[in-house]
Amino acid sequence: MPAPRPKARVIVTRKLPDQIEARLSELFDVELNPEDKPFTREQLHAAVQRAEVLAPTLGDPIDGALLASAGPQMRMIANFGAGVDHIDVKSAVGRGITVSNTPGVLTDDTADLAMALILAAPRRLAEGVKLLQEGRWTGWTPTFLMGRQLKGKKLGILGMGRIGQALAHRAKAFGLEIHYHNRKPLPAAQAEELGATHWPSLDQMLARVDILSVNCPYTPATYHLLSSRSLKLMKPEAYIVNTARGEIIDENALIRMLEAGELAGAALDVFEDEPYINPRLRALPNVFLLPHMGSATLESRVAMGEKMILNIHTFLSGHTPPDKVLLASL
């Protein structure tokens, strides 16, 4: 009787939910990261030289130079997360390394958070919280911290994928008019259900909306898509919400406009150089900031882990993982 095949070595770069780590330990020869500190460059180099499967996440730069140092046993990158902008997928595929991700499972949680930020910015929640924390509130007055009403306002959604569509359903319930810019318009029946207006021209949509929500993926084509020029098209009473990727917005240009009163405010869950936050951004009273927590629910993180495990198990069984990342989709 032949000896059983040794378990594949899987190296996980960050701490994952306990039940996911337990399942990984049952199925694979897994190396976990109990300290939950990001791998150094040296640790990443060591990992790709030993792992059959690397399980990284956002913040792990899996670039061409790193992949060039990978050992011949390295066959898969099973990303814990939907976005793969931190992975040089082209280099990986060129080296025969399969890349997978975990799309779909964080849609509702991210859309919930985007809706929360859409509520927070016009109603000046950040200013109210800070006032109470600093003990400066002296009581109710008729004109104190007046914000803007949502009902009837125009919401522009930049990127009408799963999250954008889920956000549109939520926003419609609050009485917002739905406008969107996407490479392809929604099917007519879906657009009619949402009352959604498609704008082939991003510039034209920016000039008309009261709130802009960024929900598109980050790719080379969307880097600084919201540039200084495009941001200046927006109305001075408009707000920006970003739960996608910080690099989509020219952050310095955004800060300058907020400081100058050329935009009413912003609510951001992501930043261009995170975890670094520009002190000028933190100093602005009309900005609501969160620490990249769009998918930070136990349910989403467990579902992401289950998807990652399924991708690894399917691949090691000799089949195409269900969430294989294709170059054509990037």
C-alpha positions as semicolon CSV with decimal commas, in nm:
position;residue;x (nm);y (nm);z (nm)
1;M;0,000;0,000;0,000
2;P;0,154;0,333;-0,106
3;A;0,235;0,584;0,163
4;P;-0,009;0,875;0,186
5;R;0,096;1,190;0,006
6;P;0,246;1,445;0,245
7;K;0,020;1,737;0,321
8;A;0,090;2,050;0,115
9;R;0,274;2,325;0,297
10;V;0,055;2,636;0,322
11;I;0,198;2,954;0,473
12;V;-0,054;3,211;0,600
13;T;0,077;3,564;0,643
14;R;-0,175;3,704;0,897
15;K;-0,390;3,590;1,189
16;L;-0,725;3,450;1,069
17;P;-1,042;3,358;1,262
18;D;-0,984;3,062;1,494
19;Q;-1,218;2,824;1,311
20;I;-1,042;2,895;0,982
21;E;-0,700;2,831;1,129
22;A;-0,827;2,507;1,285
23;R;-0,957;2,384;0,949
24;L;-0,635;2,482;0,773
25;S;-0,441;2,282;1,031
26;E;-0,658;1,975;0,968
27;L;-0,616;1,982;0,592
28;F;-0,264;2,109;0,529
29;D;0,086;2,136;0,668
30;V;0,011;2,495;0,764
31;E;0,232;2,766;0,911
32;L;0,024;3,033;1,083
33;N;0,106;3,383;1,204
34;P;-0,016;3,391;1,565
35;E;0,132;3,737;1,633
36;D;-0,072;3,897;1,353
37;K;0,216;4,123;1,251
38;P;0,278;4,186;0,881
39;F;0,554;3,975;0,731
40;T;0,876;4,159;0,664
41;R;1,022;4,146;0,316
42;E;1,269;3,886;0,439
43;Q;0,989;3,673;0,582
44;L;0,797;3,690;0,255
45;H;1,110;3,582;0,065
46;A;1,155;3,290;0,303
47;A;0,787;3,196;0,268
48;V;0,783;3,176;-0,113
49;Q;1,101;2,968;-0,106
50;R;0,932;2,707;0,116
51;A;0,558;2,719;0,055
52;E;0,360;2,521;-0,197
53;V;0,072;2,762;-0,134
54;L;0,111;3,116;-0,002
55;A;-0,199;3,267;0,160
56;P;-0,138;3,644;0,175
57;T;-0,373;3,934;0,223
58;L;-0,390;4,308;0,170
59;G;-0,063;4,469;0,273
60;D;0,158;4,185;0,152
61;P;0,339;4,314;-0,161
62;I;0,363;4,005;-0,381
63;D;0,552;4,169;-0,667
64;G;0,759;4,037;-0,954
65;A;1,087;4,059;-0,764
66;L;0,946;3,851;-0,479
67;L;0,802;3,593;-0,717
68;A;1,138;3,567;-0,893
69;S;1,279;3,429;-0,567
70;A;1,005;3,166;-0,529
71;G;1,111;2,804;-0,511
72;P;1,001;2,552;-0,775
73;Q;0,748;2,402;-0,531
74;M;0,548;2,730;-0,517
75;R;0,233;2,665;-0,717
76;M;-0,042;2,882;-0,578
77;I;-0,122;3,220;-0,420
78;A;-0,454;3,187;-0,237
79;N;-0,535;3,545;-0,145
80;F;-0,745;3,614;0,165
81;G;-0,947;3,902;0,018
82;A;-1,120;4,003;-0,300
83;G;-0,875;4,271;-0,416
84;V;-0,553;4,150;-0,578
85;D;-0,390;4,487;-0,652
86;H;-0,105;4,392;-0,415
87;I;-0,022;4,086;-0,627
88;D;0,161;4,092;-0,959
89;V;-0,081;3,845;-1,115
90;K;0,086;3,864;-1,457
91;S;0,423;3,765;-1,312
92;A;0,263;3,486;-1,112
93;V;0,082;3,342;-1,412
94;G;0,400;3,370;-1,618
95;R;0,574;3,152;-1,361
96;G;0,295;2,896;-1,362
97;I;0,156;3,007;-1,027
98;T;-0,223;3,004;-0,992
99;V;-0,381;3,301;-0,810
100;S;-0,721;3,290;-0,639
101;N;-0,919;3,539;-0,431
102;T;-1,237;3,552;-0,221
103;P;-1,497;3,764;-0,403
104;G;-1,865;3,804;-0,322
105;V;-1,870;3,726;0,049
106;L;-1,794;4,079;0,169
107;T;-2,051;4,254;-0,052
108;D;-2,320;4,320;0,207
109;D;-2,086;4,424;0,486
110;T;-1,898;4,669;0,264
111;A;-2,224;4,810;0,127
112;D;-2,353;4,849;0,484
113;L;-2,044;5,045;0,582
114;A;-2,062;5,262;0,269
115;M;-2,423;5,343;0,356
116;A;-2,320;5,426;0,713
117;L;-2,059;5,670;0,581
118;I;-2,313;5,824;0,343
119;L;-2,525;5,892;0,650
120;A;-2,231;6,009;0,860
121;A;-2,077;6,272;0,633
122;P;-2,376;6,498;0,552
123;R;-2,509;6,470;0,908
124;R;-2,166;6,574;1,051
125;L;-2,143;6,279;1,287
126;A;-1,764;6,305;1,324
127;E;-1,796;6,661;1,451
128;G;-2,070;6,562;1,695
129;V;-1,871;6,270;1,837
130;K;-1,560;6,483;1,880
131;L;-1,755;6,759;2,053
132;L;-1,890;6,517;2,312
133;Q;-1,557;6,342;2,364
134;E;-1,387;6,675;2,431
135;G;-1,661;6,788;2,669
136;R;-1,743;7,098;2,463
137;W;-2,118;7,046;2,413
138;T;-2,325;7,308;2,591
139;G;-2,671;7,192;2,489
140;W;-2,919;7,190;2,202
141;T;-2,976;7,500;1,989
142;P;-3,182;7,540;1,669
143;T;-2,885;7,608;1,442
144;F;-2,621;7,385;1,599
145;L;-2,432;7,134;1,377
146;M;-2,687;7,151;1,100
147;G;-2,616;6,894;0,831
148;R;-2,783;6,805;0,503
149;Q;-3,089;6,585;0,444
150;L;-3,042;6,271;0,233
151;K;-3,388;6,239;0,081
152;G;-3,394;6,363;-0,277
153;K;-3,017;6,402;-0,303
154;K;-2,828;6,255;-0,597
155;L;-2,592;5,969;-0,508
156;G;-2,324;5,893;-0,765
157;I;-2,184;5,538;-0,749
158;L;-1,845;5,494;-0,914
159;G;-1,836;5,123;-1,001
160;M;-2,161;4,927;-1,025
161;G;-2,038;4,578;-0,942
162;R;-2,169;4,363;-0,658
163;I;-2,098;4,622;-0,387
164;G;-2,220;4,916;-0,594
165;Q;-2,548;4,739;-0,665
166;A;-2,594;4,639;-0,301
167;L;-2,530;5,000;-0,200
168;A;-2,781;5,125;-0,457
169;H;-3,056;4,909;-0,300
170;R;-2,978;5,050;0,044
171;A;-2,955;5,409;-0,078
172;K;-3,286;5,390;-0,261
173;A;-3,455;5,301;0,070
174;F;-3,326;5,632;0,211
175;G;-3,480;5,827;-0,074
176;L;-3,159;5,899;-0,266
177;E;-3,159;5,929;-0,644
178;I;-2,923;5,668;-0,788
179;H;-2,671;5,768;-1,054
180;Y;-2,374;5,556;-1,157
181;H;-2,071;5,535;-1,381
182;N;-1,959;5,192;-1,494
183;R;-1,794;5,041;-1,800
184;K;-2,120;4,864;-1,882
185;P;-2,471;4,980;-1,795
186;L;-2,696;4,760;-1,585
187;P;-2,959;4,547;-1,760
188;A;-3,265;4,760;-1,828
189;A;-3,490;4,579;-1,578
190;Q;-3,235;4,612;-1,298
191;A;-3,177;4,980;-1,372
192;E;-3,553;5,040;-1,372
193;E;-3,594;4,862;-1,038
194;L;-3,331;5,090;-0,882
195;G;-3,436;5,399;-1,072
196;A;-3,068;5,420;-1,163
197;T;-2,930;5,657;-1,426
198;H;-2,617;5,545;-1,611
199;W;-2,360;5,810;-1,699
200;P;-2,113;5,699;-1,968
201;S;-1,914;6,014;-1,884
202;L;-1,771;6,022;-1,532
203;D;-1,709;6,396;-1,565
204;Q;-2,075;6,466;-1,634
205;M;-2,188;6,258;-1,338
206;L;-1,940;6,422;-1,100
207;A;-2,075;6,765;-1,185
208;R;-2,429;6,667;-1,089
209;V;-2,417;6,446;-0,778
210;D;-2,446;6,555;-0,416
211;I;-2,265;6,250;-0,277
212;L;-2,009;6,032;-0,456
213;S;-1,940;5,676;-0,337
214;V;-1,627;5,505;-0,470
215;N;-1,692;5,133;-0,522
216;C;-1,474;5,037;-0,819
217;P;-1,172;4,805;-0,799
218;Y;-0,821;4,947;-0,791
219;T;-0,629;4,875;-1,112
220;P;-0,366;5,069;-1,307
221;A;-0,656;5,223;-1,501
222;T;-0,828;5,353;-1,186
223;Y;-0,518;5,496;-1,014
224;H;-0,606;5,860;-0,931
225;L;-0,919;5,825;-1,141
226;L;-1,049;6,099;-0,915
227;S;-0,773;6,345;-0,994
228;S;-0,746;6,711;-0,906
229;R;-0,909;6,795;-1,238
230;S;-1,205;6,560;-1,192
231;L;-1,258;6,649;-0,826
232;K;-1,288;7,015;-0,922
233;L;-1,592;6,924;-1,134
234;M;-1,789;6,844;-0,819
235;K;-2,016;7,091;-0,646
236;P;-1,871;7,265;-0,338
237;E;-2,160;7,127;-0,131
238;A;-2,086;6,767;-0,237
239;Y;-1,945;6,484;-0,025
240;I;-1,713;6,193;-0,110
241;V;-1,730;5,844;0,042
242;N;-1,460;5,583;-0,026
243;T;-1,477;5,218;0,085
244;A;-1,283;5,079;-0,214
245;R;-0,912;5,168;-0,232
246;G;-0,737;5,490;-0,133
247;E;-0,528;5,502;-0,449
248;I;-0,836;5,571;-0,662
249;I;-0,846;5,927;-0,523
250;D;-0,562;6,178;-0,545
251;E;-0,556;6,221;-0,168
252;N;-0,347;6,539;-0,168
253;A;-0,587;6,703;-0,411
254;L;-0,882;6,594;-0,198
255;I;-0,722;6,741;0,114
256;R;-0,652;7,073;-0,058
257;M;-1,014;7,101;-0,172
258;L;-1,152;7,012;0,171
259;E;-0,925;7,267;0,337
260;A;-1,033;7,533;0,086
261;G;-1,404;7,460;0,129
262;E;-1,432;7,341;-0,231
263;L;-1,599;7,020;-0,106
264;A;-1,837;6,992;0,187
265;G;-1,681;6,683;0,341
266;A;-1,562;6,325;0,306
267;A;-1,601;5,989;0,478
268;L;-1,312;5,750;0,417
269;D;-1,245;5,390;0,514
270;V;-0,934;5,360;0,294
271;F;-0,628;5,576;0,232
272;E;-0,364;5,618;-0,034
273;D;-0,065;5,521;0,183
274;E;-0,232;5,323;0,459
275;P;-0,176;5,259;0,740
276;Y;-0,022;5,609;0,724
277;I;-0,287;5,878;0,751
278;N;-0,195;6,227;0,639
279;P;-0,209;6,454;0,950
280;R;-0,382;6,723;0,742
281;L;-0,661;6,476;0,673
282;R;-0,697;6,389;1,041
283;A;-0,710;6,757;1,132
284;L;-1,010;6,834;0,910
285;P;-1,334;6,868;1,108
286;N;-1,551;6,777;0,808
287;V;-1,394;6,434;0,751
288;F;-1,511;6,104;0,900
289;L;-1,229;5,845;0,910
290;L;-1,237;5,470;0,971
291;P;-0,947;5,217;0,979
292;H;-1,024;5,006;0,668
293;M;-1,300;4,801;0,828
294;G;-1,542;4,756;0,538
295;S;-1,550;4,376;0,564
296;A;-1,468;4,358;0,934
297;T;-1,744;4,130;1,057
298;L;-1,691;3,779;1,189
299;E;-1,933;3,645;0,929
300;S;-1,745;3,798;0,636
301;R;-1,400;3,699;0,758
302;V;-1,506;3,340;0,821
303;A;-1,671;3,323;0,478
304;M;-1,353;3,462;0,320
305;G;-1,150;3,195;0,496
306;E;-1,385;2,920;0,383
307;K;-1,356;3,039;0,025
308;M;-0,978;3,048;0,051
309;I;-0,970;2,691;0,185
310;L;-1,201;2,570;-0,092
311;N;-0,977;2,730;-0,353
312;I;-0,666;2,567;-0,206
313;H;-0,827;2,225;-0,164
314;T;-0,971;2,230;-0,516
315;F;-0,639;2,332;-0,668
316;L;-0,439;2,069;-0,479
317;S;-0,694;1,808;-0,592
318;G;-0,598;1,882;-0,950
319;H;-0,888;2,106;-1,047
320;T;-0,933;2,475;-1,126
321;P;-1,016;2,672;-0,811
322;P;-1,361;2,831;-0,826
323;D;-1,220;3,179;-0,765
324;K;-0,917;3,167;-0,994
325;V;-0,808;3,518;-1,092
326;L;-0,791;3,560;-1,468
327;L;-0,565;3,816;-1,634
328;A;-0,848;3,912;-1,868
329;S;-1,058;4,022;-1,568
330;L;-0,799;4,268;-1,438
